[in-house]
Amino acid sequence: MRDSAGLRGRFVDGSRGALAVVMWTPPPGVAARFAVLHVPAAFEEMNKSRRMVALQARAFAAAGGCVVSYDPSGTGDSAGDHGEATWARWRDDAAAAWTFMRNEFPVPGVLWGLRLGALLAASVAADAHFAPSALLLWQPVASGATYFNQFLRLAAASEIAGRTGPARDGKMLRTTLAAGGSFEIAGYAVHADLVTGCSTVNLDAVALPGCPVIWRESSPGAPVEASAWAQKIAQRWEAAGVPVDLSAVSGPSFWASAEIEESPALIAATTEAVTRQIAPASAVDH
């Protein structure tokens, strides 16, 4: 049996302060064949997903992958307050983490995003700075506007926000946004520029990725199949010449569940797809 994957953390220079980074590397005897940058989900979804991200990173490492995951500005152990985070800053964070990974691991690179992080990853995949060998999407958010509309509804519910007074309505929150202010959603301070910047991004309208796309969804119900809107976008991208490997597996909505959950089927399907695309044949040394 091989030793476990290497695990280490450090801080790297971001555009506006230090970014906390965690790295998984292949165990002894396994050659490094590809590198993966994980662009995380946002808010509580990021916390709910940390275990799944770690399990997937270890699976990649066993197959010869070097994985880098980071906390965006204002989150986790990275510099800044959450209320200062903007969409532009989070894009800059992804670019800084990508540069670090490419310098640290000079092997084919994969850009892997989850939920809102998948929308961000898809929106930058065509940028010359990134030019990934593959784009991996886990349960991507369809549009930033829809995502934050749902978040605003959470903020308007006084019991969710933990308030005893009257709930704020959507109009009041939109007024706050228009003034460039910030507000609190389920315990998170949110800057207006994060909402307005993200709300201009739609997965169906991003620049076409210049690389193959691996798209995986986890479905707790039956039948197990990719969502209709995902199939529509995949068909459009393929018609434009972008190879898309889209499928769903049976598993929990781990990013939104009340308890921390795992989806072994998603990890297995993702590892197989990435190693087949990036490190085929003998992906692991024997």
PAZAPA-4460 file (N, C-alpha, C; in steps of 0.05 Angstrom, whole numbers, plus 32768, in hexadecimal, padded with zeros to 4 digits):
% residues 286
    n_x    n_y    n_z   ca_x   ca_y   ca_z    c_x    c_y    c_z   seq   type   mol
   8011   7FE8   8000   8000   8000   8000   8012   8019   8000     1      M     A
   800A   802C   7FF0   801A   8045   7FEE   8015   8057   8006     2      R     A
   8029   8068   800C   8025   807C   8021   8010   808F   8018     3      D     A
   8005   809E   802B   7FF0   80B1   8024   7FFB   80C9   8015     4      S     A
   7FE9   80D8   800A   7FF1   80F0   7FFB   7FFF   8104   800E     5      A     A
   8011   8114   8002   801D   812A   8011   800A   8140   8016     6      G     A
   800B   814D   802D   7FF9   8163   8033   8009   8179   8041     7      L     A
   8007   8191   8036   8014   81A8   8043   8005   81C2   803D     8      R     A
   8009   81D5   804D   7FFC   81EF   804A   8010   8206   804A     9      G     A
   8009   821C   803F   801A   8234   8040   800A   824C   8037    10      R     A
   8016   8263   8039   8009   827B   8030   8018   8284   8016    11      F     A
   8009   828D   8003   8015   8297   7FEA   800B   82B4   7FE6    12      V     A
   801A   82C3   7FD6   8013   82DF   7FD1   7FFB   82E1   7FBE    13      D     A
   7FE6   82EE   7FC8   7FCF   82F5   7FB7   7FD1   8311   7FAF    14      G     A
   7FBE   831A   7F9F   7FBE   8336   7F95   7FB9   834A   7FAC    15      S     A
   7FAC   8341   7FC1   7FA6   8354   7FD7   7FAB   8347   7FF2    16      R     A
   7FBF   8337   7FF4   7FC6   832B   800E   7FCC   830D   800A    17      G     A
   7FD2   8300   8021   7FDA   82E4   8020   7FC1   82D2   801C    18      A     A
   7FC5   82BE   800B   7FB1   82A9   8007   7FBA   828F   8015    19      L     A
   7FA8   8284   8025   7FAE   826A   8031   7FAA   8254   801D    20      A     A
   7FBE   8243   801A   7FBE   822E   8006   7FC4   8213   8013    21      V     A
   7FB5   81FE   800A   7FBB   81E3   8013   7FC2   81D3   7FFA    22      V     A
   7FD6   81C2   7FFC   7FE0   81B2   7FE5   7FE0   8194   7FEC    23      M     A
   7FD6   8184   7FDA   7FD9   8167   7FDB   7FEC   815E   7FC4    24      W     A
   7FFE   814D   7FCA   8011   8143   7FB6   8011   8125   7FB6    25      T     A
   8019   8118   7F9F   8019   80FB   7F9E   802A   80EE   7FB3    26      P     A
   8023   80D6   7FBB   8034   80C8   7FCF   804D   80BE   7FC2    27      P     A
   8061   80B6   7FD2   807A   80AC   7FC6   8075   8096   7FB2    28      P     A
   8083   8097   7F9C   8080   8082   7F88   806C   8089   7F72    29      G     A
   805D   809E   7F76   8049   80A7   7F62   8053   80C1   7F55    30      V     A
   8057   80C0   7F3B   8060   80D8   7F2D   804B   80ED   7F2B    31      A     A
   8053   8106   7F2D   8041   811D   7F29   803B   8120   7F0B    32      A     A
   8022   811D   7F03   801B   811D   7EE7   8009   8135   7EE0    33      R     A
   7FFB   8140   7EF4   7FE9   8157   7EEE   7FE5   8166   7F08    34      F     A
   7FDD   817F   7F06   7FD7   8190   7F1D   7FBB   819B   7F1B    35      A     A
   7FAF   819E   7F31   7F93   81A7   7F32   7F90   81BE   7F46    36      V     A
   7F84   81D5   7F3C   7F7E   81EB   7F4E   7F60   81EA   7F54    37      L     A
   7F5A   81E8   7F6E   7F3E   81E8   7F76   7F35   8205   7F7D    38      H     A
   7F20   820E   7F6F   7F13   8228   7F74   7EFA   8221   7F84    39      V     A
   7EFA   8229   7F9E   7EE5   821F   7FB0   7ECA   822C   7FAD    40      P     A
   7EB7   821E   7FB9   7E9C   8229   7FBB   7E9D   8241   7FCE    41      A     A
   7E86   824F   7FD1   7E86   8267   7FE1   7E75   8263   7FFA    42      A     A
   7E7A   8274   800E   7E6A   8275   8026   7E69   825A   8034    43      F     A
   7E52   8252   803E   7E50   8239   804E   7E54   8221   803C    44      E     A
   7E4F   8223   8022   7E54   820D   8010   7E71   8205   800F    45      E     A
   7E83   8219   8012   7E9F   8213   8013   7EA6   8202   802C    46      M     A
   7E9B   8209   8043   7EA0   81FA   805B   7E94   81DE   8059    47      N     A
   7E7C   81DB   804F   7E70   81C1   804C   7E7F   81AF   8039    48      K     A
   7E8E   81BA   8027   7E9B   81AB   8012   7EB9   81A4   8018    49      S     A
   7EC3   81AE   802D   7EE0   81AB   8032   7EE8   818D   8033    50      R     A
   7ED8   817C   803F   7EDF   8160   8041   7EDF   8153   8025    51      R     A
   7ECB   8159   8015   7ECA   814D   7FFA   7EE2   8157   7FE9    52      M     A
   7EE9   8170   7FEC   7F00   817B   7FDE   7F19   816C   7FE6    53      V     A
   7F1D   8167   8000   7F34   8159   800A   7F35   813C   8000    54      A     A
   7F1E   812F   8000   7F1D   8113   7FF7   7F23   8111   7FD9    55      L     A
   7F18   8125   7FC9   7F1E   8125   7FAD   7F3C   812B   7FA8    56      Q     A
   7F47   813D   7FB8   7F63   8144   7FB4   7F75   812C   7FBA    57      A     A
   7F6E   811C   7FCE   7F7E   8104   7FD4   7F7B   80F0   7FBE    58      R     A
   7F64   80EE   7FB2   7F60   80DB   7F9C   7F71   80E4   7F83    59      A     A
   7F71   80FE   7F7E   7F82   8109   7F69   7F9F   8103   7F6E    60      F     A
   7FA8   8107   7F87   7FC4   8103   7F8F   7FCC   80E6   7F8A    61      A     A
   7FBB   80D4   7F91   7FC1   80B7   7F8D   7FC4   80B1   7F6F    62      A     A
   7FB8   80C0   7F5E   7FB9   80BC   7F41   7FCE   80CE   7F34    63      A     A
   7FDF   80DB   7F44   7FF4   80EB   7F39   7FEE   8109   7F37    64      G     A
   7FDA   8112   7F46   7FD2   812E   7F45   7FDD   813E   7F5C    65      G     A
   7FE5   8156   7F56   7FED   816A   7F6B   7FD6   817E   7F6D    66      C     A
   7FCA   8180   7F84   7FB1   8190   7F87   7FB7   81A9   7F99    67      V     A
   7FAE   81C0   7F90   7FB0   81D8   7FA0   7F94   81E3   7FA5    68      V     A
   7F8D   81E7   7FBE   7F74   81F4   7FC5   7F7A   820C   7FD6    69      S     A
   7F6B   8221   7FD3   7F71   823A   7FE1   7F57   8246   7FEC    70      Y     A
   7F5B   8257   8000   7F45   8267   800B   7F45   8282   7FFE    71      D     A
   7F30   8289   7FF0   7F2F   82A4   7FE3   7F31   82BA   7FF8    72      P     A
   7F38   82D2   7FEF   7F3B   82E9   8001   7F22   82EC   8012    73      S     A
   7F27   82F1   802C   7F10   82F5   803E   7F04   82DC   8049    74      G     A
   7F0E   82C4   8041   7F03   82AB   804B   7F19   829A   8058    75      T     A
   7F11   8287   8069   7F25   8275   8075   7F3C   8283   8082    76      G     A
   7F54   827B   807B   7F6C   8287   8087   7F79   829B   8075    77      D     A
   7F6D   82A3   805F   7F78   82B7   804E   7F74   82D3   8058    78      S     A
   7F83   82E6   804E   7F82   8302   8057   7F67   830E   8050    79      A     A
   7F60   8322   8060   7F48   8332   805A   7F2F   8329   8069    80      G     A
   7F1B   833A   8069   7F01   8334   8074   7EEE   832C   805F    81      D     A
   7EDB   831B   8066   7EC8   8312   8051   7EB8   8329   8045    82      H     A
   7EB2   833D   8055   7EA3   8354   804B   7EB3   8365   8037    83      G     A
   7ECD   835F   8033   7EDD   836E   8020   7EE0   835F   8006    84      E     A
   7ED7   8346   8005   7EDA   8335   7FED   7EC9   833F   7FD6    85      A     A
   7ED5   8340   7FBE   7EC6   8347   7FA6   7ECB   8331   7F91    86      T     A
   7EBA   8331   7F7D   7EBD   831D   7F67   7ED8   8320   7F59    87      W     A
   7EE0   8339   7F54   7EF9   833E   7F47   7F11   8334   7F58    88      A     A
   7F0F   8338   7F72   7F24   832F   7F84   7F25   8310   7F84    89      R     A
   7F0E   8303   7F83   7F0F   82E6   7F83   7F1A   82DB   7F68    90      W     A
   7F15   82EA   7F53   7F21   82E2   7F39   7F40   82E5   7F3B    91      R     A
   7F49   82FB   7F47   7F65   82FF   7F4A   7F72   82EA   7F5C    92      D     A
   7F63   82E1   7F70   7F6D   82CC   7F82   7F71   82B2   7F72    93      D     A
   7F5E   82AC   7F61   7F60   8293   7F50   7F79   8295   7F3E    94      A     A
   7F7E   82AD   7F33   7F95   82B0   7F22   7FAF   82AD   7F31    95      A     A
   7FB0   82B9   7F49   7FC8   82B7   7F5A   7FCD   829A   7F62    96      A     A
   7FB8   828B   7F69   7FBB   826F   7F71   7FC3   825E   7F5A    97      A     A
   7FB9   8265   7F42   7FC0   8256   7F2A   7FDE   825A   7F23    98      W     A
   7FE7   8273   7F25   8003   8279   7F20   8015   8269   7F34    99      T     A
   800E   8269   7F4D   801D   825B   7F61   801E   823D   7F59   100      F     A
   8007   8231   7F53   8006   8215   7F4D   8017   820E   7F34   101      M     A
   8015   821E   7F20   8024   8219   7F07   8043   821B   7F0C   102      R     A
   804B   822D   7F1D   8067   822F   7F24   8070   8218   7F36   103      N     A
   805F   820F   7F47   8066   81FA   7F5A   8065   81DE   7F4D   104      E     A
   8052   81DA   7F3A   804F   81C0   7F2D   804D   81C4   7F0F   105      F     A
   8064   81C2   7F01   8065   81C6   7EE4   805B   81AE   7ED4   106      P     A
   8042   81A7   7ED8   8035   8190   7ECA   801A   819B   7EC0   107      V     A
   800C   818C   7EAE   7FF2   8196   7EA4   7FE0   819E   7EBB   108      P     A
   7FD2   81B5   7EB8   7FC2   81C0   7ECD   7FA4   81BE   7EC8   109      G     A
   7F95   81B8   7EDD   7F78   81B6   7EDC   7F6C   81CB   7EEE   110      V     A
   7F58   81D9   7EE5   7F49   81ED   7EF4   7F2F   81E0   7EFE   111      L     A
   7F2C   81DD   7F18   7F15   81CE   7F24   7F05   81E1   7F36   112      W     A
   7EEC   81E5   7F2E   7EDB   81F7   7F3E   7EC3   81E9   7F49   113      G     A
   7EB9   81F1   7F60   7EA2   81E6   7F6D   7E8D   81FD   7F72   114      L     A
   7E74   81F8   7F69   7E5E   820B   7F6D   7E65   8227   7F63   115      R     A
   7E66   823B   7F74   7E6D   8256   7F6A   7E89   8257   7F60   116      L     A
   7E9B   8246   7F6C   7EB6   8244   7F62   7EB8   8239   7F47   117      G     A
   7EA5   8227   7F40   7EA4   821C   7F25   7E9C   8232   7F10   118      A     A
   7E89   8243   7F18   7E82   8259   7F07   7E9A   826C   7F03   119      L     A
   7EA9   8271   7F18   7EC1   8282   7F16   7ED5   8274   7F04   120      L     A
   7EDA   825A   7F08   7EEE   824C   7EF8   7EE6   824C   7EDB   121      A     A
   7ECD   8248   7ED5   7EC4   8248   7EB9   7EC7   8263   7EAC   122      A     A
   7EC4   8278   7EBD   7EC5   8293   7EB2   7EE2   829C   7EAB   123      S     A
   7EF6   828E   7EB7   7F12   8296   7EB2   7F21   8281   7EA1   124      V     A
   7F14   826A   7E9C   7F22   8254   7E8E   7F2D   825C   7E73   125      A     A
   7F1F   826F   7E66   7F28   8277   7E4B   7F3E   828D   7E4C   126      A     A
   7F43   8298   7E64   7F58   82AC   7E67   7F73   82A1   7E61   127      D     A
   7F84   82B0   7E53   7F9F   82A6   7E4B   7FB0   82A0   7E64   128      A     A
   7FAB   82AF   7E7A   7FBA   82AA   7E92   7FB7   828D   7E9D   129      H     A
   7F9F   8282   7E99   7F99   8268   7EA3   7FA0   8252   7E8F   130      F     A
   7F92   8251   7E79   7F97   823D   7E64   7F99   8221   7E70   131      A     A
   7F85   8217   7E7F   7F88   81FC   7E8B   7F86   81E6   7E76   132      P     A
   7F91   81CF   7E7E   7F8F   81B8   7E6C   7F73   81AB   7E6D   133      S     A
   7F64   81B1   7E83   7F49   81A8   7E86   7F3B   81BA   7E9B   134      A     A
   7F21   81BD   7E97   7F10   81CB   7EAA   7EFD   81B7   7EB8   135      L     A
   7EFF   81B5   7ED2   7EEE   81A2   7EE1   7ED9   81B2   7EF0   136      L     A
   7EC0   81AC   7EEB   7EAA   81BA   7EF9   7E9B   81A6   7F0A   137      L     A
   7E97   81AD   7F24   7E87   819E   7F36   7E6E   81AF   7F3D   138      W     A
   7E57   81A5   7F35   7E3D   81B2   7F3C   7E3E   81D0   7F39   139      Q     A
   7E45   81DA   7F21   7E49   81F7   7F1D   7E2F   8206   7F21   140      P     A
   7E31   821E   7F2B   7E1B   8231   7F2C   7E16   823B   7F10   141      V     A
   7DFC   823C   7F08   7DF5   8244   7EED   7DFB   8262   7EE8   142      A     A
   7DF4   8273   7EFB   7DF8   828F   7EF8   7DFC   829C   7F13   143      S     A
   7E0D   82B1   7F13   7E12   82BF   7F2C   7DF9   82CE   7F36   144      G     A
   7DE9   82D8   7F23   7DD1   82E6   7F2A   7DBD   82D4   7F39   145      A     A
   7DB9   82BC   7F2E   7DA7   82A9   7F3B   7DB1   82A1   7F57   146      T     A
   7DCB   829C   7F58   7DD7   8294   7F71   7DD3   82A9   7F87   147      Y     A
   7DD8   82C2   7F81   7DD5   82D7   7F95   7DB8   82DF   7F9A   148      F     A
   7DA7   82DB   7F86   7D8A   82DF   7F8B   7D81   82CC   7FA1   149      N     A
   7D8A   82B3   7FA0   7D83   82A0   7FB5   7D8F   82A8   7FCF   150      Q     A
   7DA8   82B2   7FCF   7DB5   82BB   7FE7   7DA6   82D3   7FF3   151      F     A
   7D9D   82E5   7FE3   7D8E   82FC   7FED   7D74   82F4   7FFA   152      L     A
   7D68   82DF   7FF0   7D50   82D4   7FFD   7D56   82C9   8018   153      R     A
   7D6E   82BD   801B   7D77   82B4   8036   7D7A   82CB   8049   154      L     A
   7D86   82E1   803F   7D8B   82F8   8050   7D71   8305   8058   155      A     A
   7D5C   8303   8047   7D43   8310   804E   7D33   8300   8062   156      A     A
   7D3B   82E8   8068   7D2D   82D7   807C   7D39   82DC   8097   157      A     A
   7D2A   82E8   80A9   7D36   82F0   80C2   7D3F   82D8   80D3   158      S     A
   7D31   82C1   80D0   7D3A   82AA   80E0   7D54   829F   80D6   159      E     A
   7D5A   82A1   80BC   7D74   8298   80B1   7D8A   82AA   80BA   160      I     A
   7D85   82C4   80B9   7D99   82D8   80C1   7D9C   82DA   80DF   161      A     A
   7D8A   82CD   80EE   7D8C   82CD   810B   7D83   82E7   8118   162      G     A
   7D71   82F5   810A   7D67   830F   8114   7D4C   830B   8122   163      R     A
   7D47   831C   8135   7D2D   831B   8143   7D1A   8330   8139   164      T     A
   7D24   8344   812A   7D13   8359   811F   7D08   8351   8104   165      G     A
   7CFB   8364   80F7   7CEF   835F   80DD   7D04   8357   80C9   166      P     A
   7CFE   8344   80B7   7D11   833C   80A2   7D14   8352   808E   167      A     A
   7D2C   8354   8084   7D32   8367   806E   7D26   835C   8055   168      R     A
   7D1B   836C   8044   7D10   8362   802B   7D25   8365   8015   169      D     A
   7D20   8359   7FFE   7D32   8359   7FE8   7D38   8375   7FDE   170      G     A
   7D23   8386   7FDE   7D26   83A2   7FD5   7D3B   83B1   7FE6   171      K     A
   7D39   83AD   8000   7D4C   83BA   8012   7D68   83B1   800D   172      M     A
   7D6C   8398   8008   7D86   838D   8003   7D91   8397   7FE8   173      L     A
   7D7F   8398   7FD4   7D88   83A3   7FBA   7D90   83C0   7FBC   174      R     A
   7D82   83CF   7FCD   7D8A   83EB   7FD1   7DA6   83ED   7FDD   175      T     A
   7DAC   83DB   7FF0   7DC6   83DA   7FFC   7DDB   83D3   7FE7   176      T     A
   7DD5   83C1   7FD5   7DE7   83B9   7FC0   7DED   83D1   7FAE   177      L     A
   7DD7   83DF   7FA6   7DDA   83F5   7F94   7DEB   840C   7FA0   178      A     A
   7DEB   840E   7FBA   7DFB   8422   7FC7   7E18   8419   7FCC   179      A     A
   7E1E   8401   7FC4   7E39   83F7   7FC7   7E40   83EE   7FE3   180      G     A
   7E2C   83E9   7FF3   7E31   83E1   800F   7E34   83C3   8012   181      G     A
   7E33   83BA   802B   7E35   839E   8030   7E1F   8396   8043   182      S     A
   7E1A   837D   8045   7E05   8373   8056   7E0D   8357   805F   183      F     A
   7DFE   834C   8072   7E04   8332   807D   7DF0   831D   8073   184      E     A
   7DFB   8306   806B   7DEA   82F0   8062   7DF3   82D7   8072   185      I     A
   7DE1   82CD   8083   7DE6   82B5   8092   7E02   82B6   80A0   186      A     A
   7E08   82CD   80AB   7E21   82D0   80B9   7E39   82D9   80A9   187      G     A
   7E35   82DD   808F   7E4C   82E6   807E   7E47   8303   8075   188      Y     A
   7E5B   8313   8079   7E5A   832E   806E   7E60   832D   8050   189      A     A
   7E4F   8339   8040   7E51   8337   8023   7E53   8353   8017   190      V     A
   7E67   8358   8007   7E6B   8372   7FFA   7E5A   8373   7FE1   191      H     A
   7E50   838B   7FDB   7E3F   838F   7FC4   7E4D   8387   7FAA   192      A     A
   7E67   838D   7FA9   7E76   8387   7F90   7E79   8369   7F8B   193      D     A
   7E77   8359   7FA1   7E78   833C   7F9D   7E5E   8333   7F8F   194      L     A
   7E48   833E   7F97   7E2E   8336   7F8B   7E2C   8341   7F6F   195      V     A
   7E31   835B   7F6B   7E2E   8367   7F51   7E41   835B   7F3D   196      T     A
   7E5A   8356   7F45   7E6E   834A   7F33   7E67   832E   7F2B   197      G     A
   7E5F   831E   7F3E   7E58   8302   7F38   7E3E   8300   7F28   198      C     A
   7E2C   8313   7F2D   7E12   8312   7F1F   7E14   8317   7F01   199      S     A
   7E2A   8321   7EF7   7E2E   8325   7EDA   7E37   830B   7ECC   200      T     A
   7E3D   82F6   7EDC   7E48   82DE   7ED0   7E33   82C8   7ECE   201      V     A
   7E31   82BD   7EB6   7E1E   82A8   7EAF   7E2E   8291   7EA2   202      N     A
   7E2B   8279   7EAB   7E3A   8263   7EA0   7E35   825F   7E82   203      L     A
   7E1D   8265   7E7A   7E16   8262   7E5E   7E21   8278   7E4C   204      D     A
   7E2D   828C   7E58   7E37   82A3   7E49   7E55   82A8   7E4D   205      A     A
   7E63   8297   7E5B   7E80   829B   7E5F   7E8E   8295   7E45   206      V     A
   7EA6   82A0   7E43   7EB7   8299   7E2B   7EBC   827B   7E2B   207      A     A
   7EBB   8270   7E13   7EBE   8253   7E10   7ED9   824A   7E1B   208      L     A
   7ED8   8235   7E2D   7EF2   822B   7E37   7F03   8220   7E20   209      P     A
   7F1D   8226   7E21   7F2E   821C   7E0C   7F3A   8201   7E12   210      G     A
   7F2B   81F1   7E20   7F35   81D7   7E29   7F1E   81C4   7E2D   211      C     A
   7F23   81AA   7E30   7F0D   8197   7E36   7F01   819E   7E51   212      P     A
   7EE7   8198   7E53   7ED8   819D   7E6C   7ECE   8183   7E77   213      V     A
   7ED3   817F   7E91   7EC8   8168   7EA0   7EB4   8173   7EB4   214      I     A
   7E9B   816B   7EB1   7E85   8177   7EC0   7E77   8161   7ECF   215      W     A
   7E77   8162   7EEA   7E6B   814D   7EFA   7E56   8159   7F0D   216      R     A
   7E3F   814C   7F0F   7E2B   8154   7F22   7E25   813D   7F35   217      E     A
   7E1C   8143   7F4D   7E15   812F   7F61   7DF7   8131   7F65   218      S     A
   7DE8   811B   7F60   7DCB   811C   7F62   7DC1   8109   7F77   219      S     A
   7DB2   8113   7F8B   7DA8   8101   7FA0   7D8E   80F3   7F97   220      P     A
   7D82   80FB   7F82   7D69   80EF   7F79   7D6C   80DD   7F61   221      G     A
   7D55   80D5   7F56   7D54   80C4   7F3F   7D41   80D1   7F2A   222      A     A
   7D47   80CE   7F10   7D5F   80C0   7F06   7D78   80D1   7F09   223      P     A
   7D8F   80C3   7F09   7DA8   80D1   7F0B   7DB1   80DA   7EF0   224      V     A
   7DAE   80F4   7EEB   7DB6   80FF   7ED1   7DBD   811C   7ED5   225      E     A
   7DCE   8127   7EC4   7DD5   8143   7EC5   7DBD   8155   7EC1   226      A     A
   7DBD   816C   7ECD   7DA7   817E   7ECB   7DA2   8187   7EAE   227      S     A
   7D8A   818E   7EA8   7D83   8196   7E8C   7D93   81AE   7E83   228      A     A
   7D97   81C2   7E95   7DA6   81DA   7E8D   7DC4   81D3   7E88   229      W     A
   7DCE   81C0   7E98   7DEA   81B8   7E94   7DED   81AA   7E79   230      A     A
   7DDA   8199   7E71   7DDB   818C   7E57   7DDA   81A1   7E41   231      Q     A
   7DC9   81B5   7E44   7DC7   81CA   7E30   7DE1   81D9   7E2B   232      K     A
   7DEE   81E1   7E42   7E07   81EF   7E3F   7E1D   81DD   7E33   233      I     A
   7E1D   81C4   7E3C   7E31   81B1   7E32   7E2E   81AD   7E14   234      A     A
   7E15   81AB   7E0B   7E10   81A8   7DEE   7E19   81C1   7DDE   235      Q     A
   7E15   81D8   7DEA   7E1D   81F1   7DDC   7E3C   81F2   7DDA   236      R     A
   7E49   81EC   7DF0   7E66   81EC   7DF0   7E72   81D8   7DDC   237      W     A
   7E66   81C0   7DDC   7E70   81AB   7DCA   7E6C   81B3   7DAD   238      E     A
   7E55   81C0   7DA7   7E50   81CA   7D8C   7E64   81DE   7D83   239      A     A
   7E70   81EC   7D97   7E85   8200   7D91   7EA1   81F4   7D92   240      A     A
   7EA3   81DA   7D95   7EBC   81CD   7D94   7ECA   81C7   7DAE   241      G     A
   7EBC   81CB   7DC5   7EC7   81C6   7DDF   7EBE   81AA   7DE9   242      V     A
   7ED1   8197   7DEC   7EC9   817D   7DF6   7EBE   817F   7E13   243      P     A
   7EA6   8173   7E18   7E9A   8174   7E32   7E93   8158   7E3B   244      V     A
   7E9D   8150   7E52   7E97   8136   7E5E   7E84   813C   7E75   245      D     A
   7E6A   813A   7E70   7E56   8141   7E84   7E48   8128   7E8E   246      L     A
   7E46   8125   7EA8   7E36   810F   7EB3   7E30   8114   7ED0   247      S     A
   7E1D   8105   7EDB   7E15   8107   7EF7   7E19   80ED   7F05   248      A     A
   7E1D   80EE   7F1F   7E1F   80D5   7F2F   7E0B   80D7   7F46   249      V     A
   7E05   80C0   7F51   7DF3   80C0   7F68   7E03   80C7   7F81   250      S     A
   7DF9   80DC   7F8E   7E07   80E6   7FA6   7DF9   80FD   7FB3   251      G     A
   7E01   8105   7FCB   7DF4   811A   7FD9   7DFC   8136   7FCF   252      P     A
   7DEC   814A   7FD6   7DF3   8166   7FD1   7E05   816F   7FE8   253      S     A
   7E1E   8165   7FE8   7E2F   8168   7FFF   7E35   8185   8005   254      F     A
   7E34   8197   7FF2   7E3A   81B3   7FF6   7E23   81C2   8005   255      W     A
   7E0C   81B5   8007   7DF5   81C2   8013   7DE8   81B2   8029   256      A     A
   7DF3   819B   8030   7DE6   8189   8043   7DEB   8193   805F   257      S     A
   7DD9   818C   8071   7DDB   8195   808D   7DF3   8189   809B   258      A     A
   7DFA   8170   8094   7E12   8163   809F   7E27   8160   8089   259      E     A
   7E40   815C   8091   7E55   8158   807D   7E51   813D   8070   260      I     A
   7E4F   813C   8056   7E4A   8124   8047   7E5F   811F   8032   261      E     A
   7E61   8106   802A   7E74   80FD   8016   7E66   80F1   7FFE   262      E     A
   7E73   80F3   7FE6   7E68   80E7   7FCE   7E7F   80D7   7FC1   263      S     A
   7E83   80BE   7FC9   7E98   80AD   7FBE   7E95   80AA   7F9F   264      P     A
   7E7C   80A9   7F96   7E78   80A5   7F79   7E82   80BD   7F6A   265      A     A
   7E7E   80D5   7F75   7E88   80ED   7F67   7EA6   80EE   7F66   266      L     A
   7EB3   80E6   7F7C   7ED0   80E5   7F7D   7EDB   80D1   7F69   267      I     A
   7ECF   80BA   7F68   7ED9   80A5   7F55   7ED5   80AE   7F38   268      A     A
   7EBD   80BA   7F32   7EB7   80C2   7F17   7EC9   80D9   7F0E   269      A     A
   7ECF   80EB   7F20   7EE0   8102   7F1A   7EFD   80FA   7F16   270      T     A
   7F07   80E9   7F28   7F22   80DF   7F25   7F27   80D0   7F0B   271      T     A
   7F14   80BF   7F04   7F16   80B0   7EEB   7F16   80C3   7ED3   272      E     A
   7F04   80D7   7ED3   7F02   80E9   7EBC   7F1B   80FA   7EB9   273      A     A
   7F25   8105   7ECF   7F3D   8116   7ECD   7F56   8107   7EC5   274      V     A
   7F5A   80EF   7ED1   7F72   80E0   7ECA   7F70   80D6   7EAD   275      T     A
   7F58   80D0   7EA4   7F55   80C7   7E88   7F5B   80DE   7E75   276      R     A
   7F53   80F6   7E7D   7F57   810D   7E6B   7F74   8118   7E6D   277      Q     A
   7F7F   811A   7E85   7F98   8127   7E89   7FB0   8113   7E8B   278      I     A
   7FAC   80FD   7E98   7FC2   80EA   7E9C   7FB9   80CE   7E95   279      A     A
   7FB4   80C9   7E7C   7FAA   80AE   7E74   7FBF   8099   7E76   280      P     A
   7FB6   8081   7E71   7FC6   8069   7E72   7FD1   8064   7E8E   281      A     A
   7FEB   8068   7E92   7FF7   8062   7EAC   7FF9   807A   7EBD   282      S     A
   7FE1   8083   7EC7   7FE0   809C   7ED7   7FEE   8098   7EF2   283      A     A
   7FF1   8080   7EFB   7FFE   807B   7F15   8015   8068   7F11   284      V     A
   802C   806F   7F1B   8043   805D   7F19   8040   8045   7F2B   285      D     A
   8049   802F   7F23   8047   8016   7F33   8063   800D   7F3B   286      H     A
***
